[in-house]
Amino acid sequence: MTTTDQAATGRTVTTNIPARLDRLPWSRWHWTIVIGLGTVWILDGLEVTVVGNIAGRLSEPGSGLPITSGQVTGLAAALYVAGACTGALFWGRLTDKWGRKKLFMITLAVYLAATALTAVSFSTWWFFAFRFLTGFGIGGEYAAINSAIDELIPAQYRGRVDLMINGSFWLGAVAGSLLSIVALDTSVLPKDVGWRLTFALGAVLALVILLVRRHVPESPRWLLIHGRDEEAERIVTSIEERVAAENERPLAEPEGEITIHQRRSVSFMEIARTVFSDYRRRAVLGFSLFIGQAFLYNAITFGFGAILTKFYDVPTGHTGYYFAVIAIGNFMGPLLLGKLFDTVGRRVMISSTYLLSGLLLFGTAWLFDQGSLSAGTLTACWCAVLFFASAGASSAYLTVSEIFPMETRAMSIAFFYALGTAAGGISGPMLFADLTGTGKVGDTVLAFQIGATLMCLAGLVAAVLAVRAERRSLEDVARPLTAAVASTSVSTSPSAKAAGQYT
C-alpha cells in the first residue's frame, strides 16, 4: 500500500513496496528476470573470447579484412575496453535518471547493432569503430542490469542470484572457445566466412534476449522515487498476483514502510558527494575489490596462452581447450558458493574468497618456480584459484550495486566497473604482457605474485570494511537520499533488523 501527502518541499510518499518485493518467495517470474536480464553476461564472455581466438585467422590472407593479429588483440581489444568504460559511465548516469528498463533495452540494442555491423567489416577502421561501439553497449548493460536485478530480486536471494549472473560471463567464454574451434576450421567454413558468423551469432542471441526483456518491468523502487508511485503499485500488485497463483497460497504480510520525498532527478555533484564523502569507507571497499580481482585475472588469463606454449610446448591451436577448462572452473565458483553469501554472510565470504584465491595463486607461483607443474597440473591449479576468485570478483559487482543509495546505484556500478575494467584492460596487460612474454620463469612467477598480493590485500580490506548486506532490504543497507529521516525500517528479517541501518 502506498499513501501520498503534499509536503512543503514536495510530494511525500509512504509505501511498503520494497518490503512487498523482498518478502516474495522464489517463482517462475523471478526466473524470467534472471533469463531476460542476466544472459547478457554470456554475450560479453562470448565476445571477448571469440575475438582473442580468431585473431590469427583474421590476420591471414583471404580473411576478407586487412588487419594484423597484433591489431586485433592490441588496438581492437583496447578500443573494446575503452568503449565499455565510456559506455558504463555514459549509460550509468542515464540509468539513474531515465530508468532501468529504458536503458537495458537501449544498451542491448546498441550492442546488437554494433556486433552485427562488426560481422560485415570490410576495412580495419570499420572493425575498430564497431568494436568500440560493441563495448559501449556492453558497458552500459552492466550498470542497467545490475541495478534492475538487485531492485527486483528478493533480499534473501539477492547475493546468490547476482553472483550466478555475473559468473555466467564464463559460460560465454566456454562457448566462445568451442565456437571458435568450429569457426576457424576451413574444412567447415571458408576463411572469410567463419569469423563473420561468430559475430552474427552474437547479434542473433542479443535479439532473442531483447524479445524476452520486453516482459521485464521497470524497477518499482525507481518509479517510487521519480514520482510514478501509481505505476509502481500496479506493477507490484501484478507480480504478487502471479507469484501467489503459482504458489497456490496467500503471500506473507510485508513488514515495514518507508517515507520518501519524491524527486525527478539528483545532481551529479550530489551523487559524487554521497559516494566519495558520505560513504567513503564503502568507496574504498569497492575500489579495493575491483582492483584486486582485475590484477589477479590479468596475472593468469592475459598470458595463459603464452605460458602454455612457451613453457609446455602446447600447440597454439590447442590452448582454447585449456581455456575452456579454466572457464568452467570460473563459472562453478559463483554457482556453488553463491548461496553462502546469503547465509554465511557477505563479510566472511567476500574476504575468504579473495584471500583463498590469492593464497592459492602464491602456491601456484611457488610450484611453477620449482618446475613441479605440467600444462595439465598448471591448468588444474588455475581452476582452483579461479573457482574462489570468480566468486570474489562477482561479489565485487554485487557489493557496489547494493551498498550505495538507490539514486546513485547505477552510477556507482558504472564508476567501479569502469575503474576495474580500465585497470584490467589497460594497466594489467601493459604490466603482465612484458612479464609473461619474456619466457623467463622468474618473470612469470613475479606476475603471479603481483596478482596474488593485490587479491590478498583486497581480502583484508573486505574483512574490515565489507557491509553485512545479506538478507537485508536495499533501503536498509543504504537509506535512499530521498527518504525521510524518520522513515520506518523496511528490513525483512530479524537478522537485518539486528544489524541496524548502517555497517
C-alpha positions in Angstrom: 0.0 0.0 0.0 1.2 3.5 -0.9 -0.1 6.7 0.7 0.7 10.2 -0.6 0.8 13.6 1.1 1.8 17.0 -0.2 4.7 18.2 1.9 6.0 21.8 2.0 9.1 20.7 0.0 7.2 18.5 -2.5 5.3 15.2 -2.8 5.8 12.8 0.0 5.0 9.1 -0.3 4.8 6.4 2.4 5.0 2.9 1.0 5.7 -0.7 1.7 6.5 -1.6 -1.9 10.2 -2.5 -1.1 9.1 -4.8 1.7 6.5 -6.4 -0.6 9.1 -7.2 -3.2 11.6 -8.6 -0.6 9.1 -11.0 1.1 8.1 -12.7 -2.2 9.0 -16.5 -2.4 11.1 -17.6 -5.5 8.9 -18.1 -8.5 8.9 -18.5 -12.3 8.5 -14.8 -12.6 11.9 -14.4 -10.9 13.4 -16.8 -13.4 12.1 -14.6 -16.2 14.1 -11.7 -14.7 17.2 -13.8 -14.4 16.9 -15.0 -18.1 15.9 -11.7 -19.5 18.5 -9.6 -17.8 21.3 -12.0 -16.8 22.1 -13.7 -20.0 23.8 -10.7 -21.5 26.9 -11.6 -19.5 27.2 -14.7 -21.6 27.3 -12.4 -24.7 30.2 -10.5 -23.1 32.2 -13.6 -22.4 31.5 -14.8 -26.0 32.6 -11.5 -27.5 35.9 -11.3 -25.5 36.9 -14.9 -26.1 36.0 -15.1 -29.7 38.0 -12.1 -30.6 41.1 -13.4 -28.9 40.8 -16.8 -30.5 40.1 -15.6 -34.1 43.0 -13.1 -34.1 45.2 -15.4 -36.0 42.6 -16.2 -38.7 41.7 -12.5 -39.2 45.3 -11.7 -40.0 45.7 -14.4 -42.7 45.4 -13.6 -46.4 41.9 -14.4 -47.6 40.2 -13.5 -44.4 38.5 -10.5 -46.1 40.0 -8.0 -43.7 43.4 -6.3 -44.0 44.4 -6.5 -40.3 47.2 -8.0 -38.3 46.9 -10.3 -35.3 48.5 -7.6 -33.1 45.9 -5.1 -34.1 43.1 -7.5 -33.2 44.5 -8.4 -29.7 46.0 -4.9 -29.2 44.2 -1.9 -30.6 40.8 -3.6 -31.2 40.9 -5.1 -27.7 41.8 -1.7 -26.2 39.0 0.0 -28.1 36.5 -2.6 -26.8 37.7 -1.9 -23.2 37.6 1.9 -23.8 34.1 1.6 -25.2 33.0 -0.5 -22.2 34.4 2.1 -19.7 32.9 5.0 -21.6 29.6 3.3 -22.1 29.4 2.3 -18.4 29.8 6.0 -17.3 27.6 7.4 -20.0 24.7 5.0 -19.7 25.1 4.6 -15.9 24.2 8.3 -15.4 21.1 7.9 -17.7 20.1 4.7 -16.0 19.7 6.6 -12.7 17.9 9.5 -14.5 15.7 7.8 -17.1 15.0 4.4 -15.5 16.3 0.8 -15.6 14.1 -0.6 -18.3 14.6 2.1 -20.9 18.3 1.8 -20.6 18.6 -2.0 -20.5 16.6 -2.0 -23.8 18.7 0.8 -25.4 22.1 -0.6 -24.4 21.3 -4.1 -25.7 20.1 -2.6 -29.0 23.4 -0.7 -29.3 25.3 -4.0 -28.7 23.1 -5.9 -31.2 23.6 -3.3 -34.0 27.3 -2.9 -33.3 28.2 -6.6 -33.3 26.1 -7.2 -36.4 28.0 -4.4 -38.2 31.3 -5.9 -37.0 30.3 -9.1 -38.9 30.3 -7.2 -42.2 33.6 -5.4 -41.6 35.3 -4.6 -44.9 38.2 -2.5 -43.5 40.2 -2.1 -40.3 38.7 1.3 -39.4 35.2 -0.2 -39.7 36.2 -3.2 -37.5 37.8 -0.8 -34.9 34.9 1.5 -34.8 32.3 -1.2 -34.2 34.5 -3.0 -31.6 34.4 0.3 -29.7 30.6 0.6 -30.0 30.1 -3.0 -29.1 32.0 -2.3 -25.8 30.0 0.9 -25.5 26.7 -1.1 -25.4 28.1 -3.8 -23.1 29.5 -1.3 -20.6 26.0 0.3 -20.3 24.5 -3.1 -19.7 26.5 -3.7 -16.5 25.0 -0.6 -14.9 21.5 -1.0 -16.0 21.3 -4.8 -15.5 22.9 -4.9 -12.0 20.6 -2.1 -10.9 17.4 -3.8 -12.1 18.3 -7.2 -10.8 19.1 -6.1 -7.3 15.9 -4.0 -7.1 13.7 -6.8 -8.4 15.1 -9.9 -6.7 14.0 -10.6 -3.0 16.6 -9.7 -0.4 17.1 -13.3 0.8 18.2 -14.4 -2.7 20.0 -11.3 -4.0 23.5 -12.5 -3.3 23.4 -15.9 -5.0 21.4 -14.6 -8.0 23.8 -11.7 -8.5 26.9 -13.9 -8.3 25.4 -16.6 -10.6 24.5 -14.0 -13.2 27.9 -12.2 -13.1 29.6 -15.6 -13.2 27.7 -16.6 -16.3 30.3 -14.5 -18.3 32.3 -17.7 -18.2 29.6 -19.7 -19.9 30.1 -17.3 -22.8 33.8 -17.8 -22.6 33.4 -21.6 -22.8 31.0 -21.2 -25.8 33.4 -18.7 -27.4 36.3 -21.1 -27.1 34.4 -24.0 -28.6 32.7 -21.9 -31.2 36.0 -20.5 -32.4 37.3 -24.1 -33.0 34.4 -24.7 -35.4 34.5 -21.3 -37.0 38.2 -21.5 -37.7 38.0 -25.0 -39.3 38.4 -24.3 -43.0 37.0 -27.7 -43.8 33.7 -26.5 -42.4 33.7 -22.7 -43.3 35.7 -20.6 -45.6 38.3 -18.3 -44.1 36.3 -15.1 -44.8 33.0 -16.5 -43.5 33.7 -18.4 -40.2 34.8 -15.4 -38.1 31.9 -13.3 -39.5 29.3 -15.9 -38.4 30.6 -15.8 -34.8 29.8 -12.1 -34.6 26.5 -12.7 -36.4 25.6 -15.3 -33.8 26.1 -12.8 -31.0 23.7 -10.5 -32.7 21.1 -13.2 -33.1 21.4 -14.1 -29.4 21.0 -10.5 -28.4 17.8 -10.2 -30.5 16.4 -13.2 -28.6 17.3 -11.6 -25.3 15.8 -8.3 -26.4 12.4 -10.0 -27.1 12.4 -11.7 -23.7 13.2 -8.3 -22.0 10.0 -6.8 -23.2 8.3 -8.6 -20.4 10.6 -7.4 -17.7 9.0 -4.4 -15.8 10.6 -1.1 -14.7 12.0 -1.2 -11.2 9.2 -0.2 -8.8 11.8 1.2 -6.5 13.0 3.6 -9.2 9.4 4.5 -10.1 8.6 5.4 -6.5 11.4 7.9 -6.2 10.7 9.5 -9.5 7.0 10.4 -8.8 5.4 7.4 -10.6 4.1 5.6 -7.5 0.8 4.6 -9.1 2.6 2.7 -11.8 4.9 1.1 -9.2 1.8 0.0 -7.3 0.3 -1.6 -10.4 3.5 -3.5 -11.2 4.0 -4.9 -7.7 0.3 -5.9 -7.4 0.6 -7.7 -10.8 3.8 -9.5 -9.6 2.1 -10.5 -6.3 -0.9 -12.0 -8.1 1.3 -14.1 -10.4 3.5 -15.4 -7.5 0.5 -16.1 -5.3 -1.2 -18.0 -8.1 1.9 -20.1 -8.7 2.4 -20.9 -5.1 -1.3 -21.6 -4.5 -1.3 -19.9 -1.1 -1.5 -16.3 0.2 1.7 -14.3 0.5 3.1 -13.4 3.8 2.3 -9.9 5.1 5.1 -7.4 4.3 6.9 -5.8 7.3 7.9 -2.2 7.4 7.3 1.0 5.4 9.5 3.8 4.1 8.6 7.5 3.5 10.3 9.4 0.7 10.2 12.9 -0.8 9.9 12.3 -4.5 12.4 14.0 -6.9 12.7 13.8 -10.6 16.5 13.9 -10.6 19.6 14.0 -8.4 22.5 16.2 -9.4 25.9 14.7 -10.4 27.6 16.6 -7.6 25.2 15.1 -5.1 26.0 11.6 -6.3 29.7 12.3 -6.1 29.5 13.7 -2.6 27.3 10.8 -1.5 29.7 8.1 -2.8 33.0 9.7 -2.0 32.3 11.6 1.2 29.3 10.2 3.0 30.2 6.6 2.0 33.9 6.9 1.6 34.7 3.7 3.5 32.4 1.8 1.1 34.1 3.6 -1.8 37.5 2.3 -0.5 35.9 -1.2 -0.3 34.6 -1.0 -3.9 38.0 0.3 -5.2 39.9 -2.5 -3.4 37.7 -5.3 -4.6 37.7 -4.2 -8.3 41.4 -3.6 -8.5 42.3 -6.8 -6.7 40.3 -9.0 -9.0 41.3 -7.1 -12.1 45.0 -7.7 -11.5 44.6 -11.4 -10.4 42.7 -12.2 -13.6 45.3 -10.5 -15.7 48.1 -12.3 -13.9 46.6 -15.6 -15.0 44.4 -15.1 -18.1 46.2 -12.4 -20.1 49.3 -14.6 -20.7 47.8 -18.1 -20.3 48.3 -18.9 -23.9 51.9 -17.7 -24.0 52.7 -19.6 -20.8 51.4 -22.8 -22.2 53.2 -22.5 -25.5 56.5 -21.2 -24.1 56.9 -23.4 -21.1 55.0 -26.6 -22.0 55.1 -26.6 -25.8 51.3 -26.7 -26.1 50.4 -26.0 -29.8 48.7 -22.6 -30.3 45.6 -24.3 -31.7 45.1 -26.3 -28.6 45.2 -23.5 -26.0 41.5 -23.0 -26.4 40.8 -26.4 -24.8 42.8 -25.4 -21.7 41.0 -22.0 -21.6 37.6 -23.8 -21.7 38.6 -25.9 -18.7 39.5 -22.9 -16.5 36.4 -21.0 -17.7 34.3 -23.9 -16.4 36.1 -23.6 -13.0 35.3 -19.8 -13.1 31.6 -20.5 -13.5 31.4 -23.2 -10.9 32.7 -20.9 -8.2 29.8 -18.4 -8.1 27.3 -21.2 -8.9 28.3 -23.4 -5.9 29.4 -20.7 -3.4 26.7 -18.1 -4.2 24.2 -19.3 -1.6 26.8 -18.9 1.2 26.9 -15.2 0.5 23.3 -15.0 1.6 23.6 -17.5 4.6 27.2 -17.3 6.0 27.3 -13.6 5.0 29.0 -11.1 2.8 31.9 -10.1 5.0 33.1 -13.7 5.7 32.6 -14.9 2.1 34.0 -11.9 0.3 37.1 -11.8 2.4 37.6 -15.5 2.4 37.2 -15.9 -1.4 39.7 -13.1 -2.1 42.2 -14.4 0.4 41.9 -18.1 -0.6 42.4 -17.3 -4.3 45.4 -15.1 -3.5 47.0 -17.7 -1.3 46.4 -20.5 -3.9 48.0 -18.3 -6.6 51.0 -17.8 -4.3 51.2 -21.6 -4.0 50.9 -22.0 -7.8 53.7 -19.5 -8.3 55.9 -21.5 -6.0 55.2 -24.8 -7.7 55.7 -23.2 -11.1 59.1 -21.7 -9.9 60.1 -25.2 -8.7 59.3 -26.8 -12.1 56.8 -29.1 -10.5 53.9 -28.4 -12.9 52.9 -29.7 -16.3 50.4 -28.0 -18.6 47.6 -30.1 -17.1 48.5 -29.6 -13.4 49.1 -25.8 -14.0 45.6 -25.6 -15.5 44.2 -27.6 -12.5 45.9 -25.0 -10.2 44.4 -22.2 -12.2 41.0 -23.8 -11.9 41.3 -24.0 -8.1 42.4 -20.4 -7.9 39.7 -19.1 -10.2 37.0 -21.2 -8.5 37.3 -18.8 -5.5 38.5 -15.8 -7.4 35.4 -15.8 -9.7 33.0 -15.9 -6.7 35.0 -13.0 -5.2 35.1 -11.0 -8.4 31.3 -11.5 -8.9 30.8 -10.3 -5.3 32.6 -7.1 -6.2 29.7 -6.2 -8.6 27.2 -7.3 -6.0 28.8 -5.1 -3.4 28.9 -1.9 -5.3 25.3 -2.4 -6.5 23.9 -2.7 -3.0 25.9 -0.6 -0.6 25.1 2.9 -2.1 21.8 4.7 -2.1 19.1 4.0 -4.6 19.6 7.3 -6.5 23.3 6.6 -7.1 23.2 2.8 -7.7 23.7 2.7 -11.5 26.3 5.4 -11.5 28.2 3.7 -8.6 28.2 0.4 -10.5 29.3 2.2 -13.7 32.2 4.0 -11.9 33.7 1.0 -10.2 33.1 -1.2 -13.3 34.9 1.4 -15.4 37.7 1.6 -12.9 38.2 -2.2 -12.7 37.9 -2.6 -16.5 40.4 0.1 -17.2 42.8 -1.4 -14.6 42.3 -4.9 -16.0 42.2 -3.9 -19.7 44.9 -1.3 -19.8 47.3 -1.3 -16.8 47.2 -5.1 -16.4 48.1 -6.1 -19.9 50.9 -3.4 -20.0 52.4 -4.9 -16.9 51.8 -8.6 -17.4 52.5 -8.8 -21.2 56.1 -7.9 -20.6 56.5 -10.3 -17.7 54.9 -13.4 -19.3 56.3 -12.6 -22.7 60.0 -12.9 -21.8 59.9 -16.7 -21.5 61.7 -16.4 -18.1 60.3 -18.4 -15.2 61.1 -15.7 -12.7 59.2 -13.0 -14.6 56.1 -15.2 -14.8 56.3 -16.0 -11.1 56.5 -12.3 -10.4 53.3 -11.7 -12.4 51.6 -14.4 -10.4 52.8 -12.9 -7.1 51.7 -9.4 -8.0 48.1 -10.6 -8.8 48.1 -12.7 -5.6 49.3 -9.8 -3.4 46.6 -7.4 -4.6 43.9 -10.1 -4.2 45.0 -10.8 -0.6 45.1 -7.1 0.2 41.6 -6.7 -1.1 40.5 -9.6 1.0 41.9 -7.9 4.1 40.1 -4.7 3.3 36.9 -6.7 2.9 37.4 -8.4 6.3 37.3 -4.9 7.9 35.0 -2.9 5.6 32.6 -5.3 3.9 29.0 -4.4 4.7 26.7 -7.1 6.2 24.1 -6.8 3.5 22.9 -10.4 3.5 19.1 -10.8 3.6 18.7 -7.1 4.2 16.5 -4.7 2.1 18.4 -2.4 -0.1 16.8 0.5 1.7 18.2 -0.9 5.0 21.7 -1.3 3.6 21.8 2.3 2.3 18.9 4.7 3.0 17.7 6.5 -0.2 18.7 10.1 -0.4 15.0 11.0 -0.8 14.0 9.0 2.3 12.6 11.0 5.2 14.8 10.8 8.3 12.0 9.3 10.3 11.4 6.5 7.8 10.3 3.2 9.2 12.8 0.4 8.6 12.0 -1.9 5.7 14.1 -4.8 6.9 12.6 -8.2 6.1 14.4 -10.4 8.6 15.3 -10.4 12.3 18.9 -10.6 11.4 18.6 -7.5 9.2 16.8 -5.6 12.0 19.5 -6.5 14.5 22.2 -5.4 12.1 20.9 -1.8 12.1 20.8 0.6 9.2 24.5 1.1 8.6 27.5 -1.1 8.9 
